[in-house]
Amino acid sequence: MIIILAPSATDSDIDELVNNLKERGYGVHLSKGVEKTIVGVIGAHDDQKPVLAEQLSSLAYVERVVPILKPYKVVSREFKPEKTIVRVGGVDIGGQKVIVMAGPCSVENEQMTLEVAAAVKAAGASILRGGAFKPSTSPYSFQGLGEEGLKILATAREATGMPIITEVMDTRDVELVARYADILQIGTRNMTNFSLLREVGAVKKPVMLKRGMSSTIEEWLQAAEYIANRGNYDIILCERGIRTFETYTRNTFDVSSIPAVLELSHLPIVADPSHGTGLYKLVPPVARAAVAAGADGIMVEVHPHPEKALKDGAQSLTPQNFSLLMKDLAAVARAVGRYV
């Protein structure tokens, strides 16, 4: 449930309420907006809510108490009407600027990674992406360089000043990846790995949660709730396409999920047209569509020689094509009142 405070509520009133709730064993999330201050109550059972609501409504500084009926609470718009902005390394995700994350699918070696990092930075990217641990359908495919890949990404961050995002696949690796990365990515295969979601929820680093390849929007938001429930509210959602009967594209990119998520949740949302299509020629038009639909960011794969890439060369843009894409995105962003 959420408690909407009266405009007259003082800091002392808020402290009193928060302490009251914590003494009862509830989790508390405080959201101070421009017009309203909202206190979210986490952990109240359904049979406790009527009595709790009646008790809290008697307080002079409480305007009203509102139950949240959705299965996801903390990440819902009801819980926090204002948009969440996730700040990382001087970059705001969820604001007026459409943030572009770009880099190789896999960190193959230092030279290639630094080359791509410099190229995407020069073209206007804000965040460097790259996989150190790679989930592969086949056990014989390239699995990533592990910690050596993380060290290469850290070197690229030092060279360019860009924050880095990389995937964590195992609960045993969360501490290691968090030591190097600025944003922890949860991939599509791990969206329902609840142990991993709890683990990253306990880490004070932003988390980007990709939609499961066969998951509904509600299931996706409930997965985000696992992270928020552990106290980490710096969550970014990522639409990367879902599995349908279509075989021409790698996945079916669900552009409608972007405005739907923005209506249902306060979390920022990023689009991944590289995995959404699997074909580099389709990446630019789908990226443009995502920005037009309201995406807060775009994540694309870039490789200097896609034909030699160890992973996902078919969906990777060359640095030259990425530079052209950035110009297109700037034009679309301006048309919808934003900028790149």
C-alpha positions in Angstrom: 0.0 0.0 0.0 1.0 3.6 -0.4 0.5 6.5 2.1 0.0 9.9 0.5 0.9 12.6 2.9 -0.8 15.9 3.3 1.0 19.0 2.0 1.4 20.2 5.6 3.4 17.1 6.6 6.8 18.1 8.1 10.1 16.2 8.1 9.4 15.3 11.7 6.0 13.8 10.7 7.7 11.8 8.0 10.4 10.5 10.3 7.7 9.5 12.9 5.7 7.6 10.2 8.7 5.8 8.8 9.9 4.8 12.3 6.4 3.6 13.2 6.3 1.4 10.1 9.8 0.0 10.6 9.0 -0.9 14.2 6.1 -3.0 12.9 8.5 -4.9 10.7 7.5 -3.3 7.3 9.8 -2.2 4.6 9.5 1.5 3.7 10.2 3.4 0.5 10.0 7.2 0.6 9.3 9.2 -2.6 9.3 13.0 -2.4 7.8 14.5 -5.5 7.2 18.0 -6.5 3.6 18.1 -5.3 3.3 15.0 -3.2 5.2 12.9 -0.7 4.4 9.2 -0.8 5.5 6.5 1.6 5.3 3.0 0.3 4.7 0.1 2.8 6.4 -3.1 1.8 5.6 -6.5 3.3 2.1 -5.9 4.7 -0.1 -9.1 4.3 -3.6 -8.7 2.8 -5.3 -9.5 6.1 -3.3 -6.7 7.8 -3.9 -4.0 5.3 -7.5 -3.0 6.3 -6.5 -2.4 9.9 -3.2 -0.8 9.0 -5.0 1.6 6.6 -7.5 2.6 9.2 -4.8 3.3 11.8 -2.6 5.3 9.4 -5.6 7.3 8.1 -6.2 8.6 11.6 -2.9 10.6 11.5 -3.4 14.3 10.9 -0.6 14.5 8.3 -1.9 11.5 6.2 -4.1 12.6 3.3 -5.1 9.1 2.3 -4.0 5.4 2.1 -4.2 3.6 -1.2 -3.9 -0.2 -1.7 -1.9 -1.4 -4.7 -3.7 -4.2 -6.4 -1.1 -5.1 -9.0 1.2 -8.1 -8.2 4.2 -5.8 -8.6 4.2 -3.0 -6.0 7.4 -1.0 -5.7 8.0 -0.7 -9.5 4.4 0.4 -10.3 3.3 3.9 -11.2 0.8 3.7 -8.4 3.7 3.4 -5.9 5.8 6.2 -7.5 4.0 8.5 -10.0 7.1 10.3 -10.9 9.5 8.8 -13.4 12.7 7.3 -11.9 16.0 8.6 -13.3 18.9 6.2 -12.8 22.2 8.1 -12.5 25.4 6.4 -13.3 28.8 8.0 -13.9 27.3 11.3 -14.8 24.7 9.8 -17.1 21.0 10.1 -16.4 18.9 7.3 -17.8 15.2 8.2 -17.9 15.5 11.9 -18.4 15.0 14.0 -21.6 18.2 12.7 -23.2 17.9 9.3 -25.0 20.9 7.4 -23.8 22.8 5.2 -26.3 24.7 2.2 -25.0 27.0 0.7 -27.7 29.9 -1.7 -28.0 30.8 -5.2 -29.0 28.7 -8.2 -28.1 31.7 -9.9 -26.6 35.0 -8.5 -25.3 37.4 -10.4 -27.6 40.6 -8.6 -26.9 41.8 -5.3 -25.7 42.7 -3.8 -29.0 39.3 -4.4 -30.6 37.5 -3.2 -27.4 39.4 0.1 -27.2 38.9 0.7 -30.9 35.1 0.2 -30.7 35.0 2.2 -27.4 36.7 5.2 -29.0 34.5 5.0 -32.1 31.1 4.9 -30.3 32.3 7.6 -27.9 33.2 9.9 -30.9 29.8 9.2 -32.5 27.9 10.2 -29.3 27.3 7.0 -27.2 27.1 7.6 -23.5 27.7 4.1 -22.1 30.0 1.2 -23.3 28.5 -2.3 -23.5 30.4 -5.5 -23.8 30.1 -9.1 -22.7 32.8 -10.6 -20.4 30.6 -13.6 -19.6 28.6 -14.8 -22.6 25.5 -17.1 -22.3 25.5 -19.3 -25.4 22.9 -21.9 -26.6 25.8 -24.2 -27.5 28.4 -25.1 -24.9 30.9 -25.1 -27.8 30.4 -21.4 -28.6 32.6 -18.6 -27.3 31.8 -18.1 -23.6 33.6 -14.9 -23.0 36.9 -14.0 -21.3 35.6 -13.7 -17.7 37.5 -11.5 -15.4 40.1 -10.7 -18.1 37.2 -9.3 -20.1 36.1 -7.2 -17.1 39.6 -5.8 -16.8 39.6 -4.8 -20.5 36.3 -3.0 -20.1 37.7 -1.1 -17.1 40.6 -0.1 -19.3 38.2 1.2 -21.9 36.3 3.1 -19.3 39.5 4.8 -18.2 40.4 5.6 -21.8 37.0 7.1 -22.8 35.3 8.2 -19.5 32.2 6.1 -20.4 30.5 4.0 -17.8 30.3 0.3 -18.6 27.5 -2.2 -18.6 28.1 -6.0 -18.7 26.1 -9.1 -18.0 26.3 -11.1 -14.8 25.0 -14.7 -15.2 25.7 -16.4 -11.9 25.1 -15.5 -8.2 28.7 -16.5 -7.6 29.9 -13.8 -10.0 27.9 -10.9 -8.7 30.5 -9.5 -6.4 33.2 -9.9 -9.1 31.2 -8.2 -11.8 30.1 -5.4 -9.5 33.7 -4.7 -8.7 34.3 -3.6 -12.3 30.9 -2.7 -13.9 28.9 0.4 -13.5 25.6 -1.3 -14.5 24.9 -5.0 -14.0 22.9 -6.6 -16.8 20.5 -9.5 -16.3 20.0 -11.3 -19.6 16.9 -12.7 -21.0 17.7 -16.3 -19.9 18.1 -15.1 -16.3 15.0 -12.9 -16.0 13.4 -15.6 -13.9 16.5 -16.6 -12.0 15.1 -15.3 -8.8 18.2 -16.2 -6.8 20.3 -14.0 -9.1 17.7 -11.2 -9.0 17.8 -11.2 -5.2 21.6 -11.1 -5.2 21.8 -8.1 -7.5 19.0 -6.5 -5.5 21.4 -6.4 -2.5 24.1 -4.7 -4.5 24.1 -0.9 -4.6 24.7 -0.8 -8.4 22.2 0.0 -11.1 20.7 -3.1 -12.8 19.4 -3.5 -16.3 16.8 -6.2 -16.5 16.2 -7.7 -20.0 12.7 -9.1 -20.8 12.6 -12.8 -20.9 12.2 -14.2 -24.4 8.9 -15.8 -23.5 7.7 -13.4 -20.8 4.7 -11.2 -20.5 5.1 -7.6 -19.5 3.5 -8.4 -16.1 6.0 -11.2 -15.5 8.8 -8.9 -16.5 7.7 -6.2 -14.0 7.3 -8.9 -11.3 11.0 -9.9 -11.9 12.0 -6.3 -11.4 10.0 -6.4 -8.2 12.4 -9.1 -6.9 15.3 -6.6 -7.3 13.4 -3.7 -5.8 12.2 -5.8 -2.9 15.8 -6.2 -1.7 16.3 -2.4 -1.6 17.8 -1.7 -5.0 15.6 0.8 -6.9 18.0 1.7 -9.6 16.5 -0.6 -12.2 16.4 -0.2 -15.9 14.2 -2.4 -18.1 15.2 -3.5 -21.5 13.0 -4.7 -24.3 15.0 -7.1 -26.5 12.3 -8.9 -28.4 10.3 -12.0 -27.6 10.1 -15.5 -29.2 7.2 -16.0 -31.6 6.5 -18.2 -34.6 8.4 -15.8 -36.8 11.7 -17.2 -38.2 13.0 -14.4 -40.4 14.2 -12.2 -37.5 16.0 -13.6 -34.5 13.2 -12.4 -32.2 10.0 -10.3 -32.5 10.7 -6.8 -31.2 7.7 -5.7 -29.2 7.7 -1.9 -29.7 4.3 -1.7 -28.0 5.9 -2.8 -24.7 7.7 0.6 -24.5 4.7 2.8 -24.0 3.0 0.0 -22.0 5.8 -0.1 -19.5 6.0 3.7 -19.3 2.3 3.6 -18.3 2.5 0.8 -15.8 5.9 1.5 -14.2 8.1 4.5 -13.2 11.2 2.6 -14.3 13.2 3.8 -17.4 13.2 1.5 -20.4 15.9 0.8 -23.0 15.4 -0.9 -26.4 17.8 -3.5 -27.8 17.1 -3.7 -31.6 20.3 -5.8 -32.1 18.9 -8.8 -30.3 15.4 -7.8 -31.2 16.0 -8.4 -34.9 19.3 -10.3 -35.3 20.0 -8.5 -38.6 22.1 -5.4 -38.8 20.1 -3.9 -41.6 17.0 -3.9 -39.4 18.7 -2.4 -36.4 18.5 1.3 -37.5 14.7 1.3 -38.4 13.7 -0.5 -35.2 15.9 1.8 -33.1 14.2 4.8 -34.7 10.8 3.3 -33.9 11.8 2.6 -30.3 12.8 6.3 -29.8 9.6 7.4 -31.3 7.7 5.1 -29.0 9.3 6.7 -25.9 12.4 4.6 -25.2 14.8 6.2 -22.7 17.7 4.5 -24.3 19.0 2.3 -27.1 21.5 -0.5 -26.8 23.3 -1.7 -30.0 26.2 -3.9 -30.8 29.1 -2.5 -32.8 32.1 -4.3 -34.2 34.9 -3.1 -36.5 34.7 -6.3 -38.5 31.4 -8.0 -38.0 32.4 -10.8 -40.4 35.1 -11.8 -37.9 33.1 -11.4 -34.7 33.2 -14.3 -32.3 29.5 -13.7 -31.4 26.5 -12.1 -33.1 28.3 -10.6 -36.1 25.1 -10.7 -38.2 23.5 -8.1 -35.9 26.5 -5.9 -35.3 26.9 -2.5 -36.9 30.2 -1.2 -38.1 31.4 2.0 -36.5 30.5 3.8 -39.8 26.9 2.5 -39.7 26.7 3.3 -36.0 27.6 6.9 -36.7 24.9 7.2 -39.3 22.4 5.7 -36.9 23.2 8.3 -34.2 22.4 11.1 -36.7 19.0 9.4 -37.5 18.2 9.0 -33.8 19.0 12.6 -33.1 16.4 13.6 -35.7 13.7 11.3 -34.3 14.4 12.4 -30.7 14.0 16.0 -31.7 10.6 15.2 -33.3 9.3 13.8 -30.0 10.8 16.5 -27.8 14.0 14.8 -26.7 17.6 14.7 -27.7 20.5 12.2 -28.1 
